[in-house]
Amino acid sequence: MSQVLTMWRKLSPLPLGARVFSFAFSRKAPYFATVRPRFTVLEPNHAELVVPKRRGVHNHIGTVHAIALCNGLEAAMGALAEATVPADKRWIPKGMEVAYTAKATSDVTCVAETDAAAWTSDDPDVGVRVRGVRDDGTVVIEGVIRLWVTPRKRTTEPAEPAAPATA
C-alpha cells in the first residue's frame, strides 16, 4: 500500500485527521497549498477534496478562479494516483483537458476517478476523469488529466558473478 494511502487511513478517522493529512499532502507539493485543499475521500481509483471559496482564490468577478479549480483537480488526481499506482510502476502527468461549465460561486468539491484496469494495462496512457462540483450539485469544471504510467526502474541491478580466479 502506498505511503499516501497508509497516511490517509491512519489519520482520517482521527479528530482533525483529514485536515492534518491535507496540510501534509500540500507540503509535499507546495503549490497545492494555494487552494487549501481539504481531502474528504481517498481510496484507490477515487479521491475527493474541497477547495474552499475564499478571497485568495477569487477571480475578478468574485468566483473561484479557473486555475485554482485546476489546481484542486490536479491535487485530487495526484492523491488518487499515489493511492492507486502499482508498486512496480511510476506516473507523471502529461496533460490536462478541461471545460469550464458554470461559475464556481461556492466551495467546490474536486473529484478524480479511474478504472482499476487502466493501471494494469500495457498502455502507458492513463486518463483520470476529473470534475468540480458546487455545493448545489452543479458541475463547474470537468475533464481528463492524462498520466504517463511506466515501469519503475530498478534501483539496484543484480551483481554480475565474479570471474573465476586463475592460478
Salt bridges, closest charged atoms under 4 A:
GLU48 OE2 - HIS46 NE2 2.72
ASP107 OD2 - ARG38 NH2 3.95
GLU113 OE2 - HIS46 ND1 3.28
GLU113 OE1 - ARG131 NH1 2.97
ASP115 OD2 - ARG129 NH1 3.39
ASP125 OD1 - LYS94 NZ 3.55
ASP125 OD2 - ARG146 NH1 3.70
ASP136 OD2 - ARG134 NH2 3.00
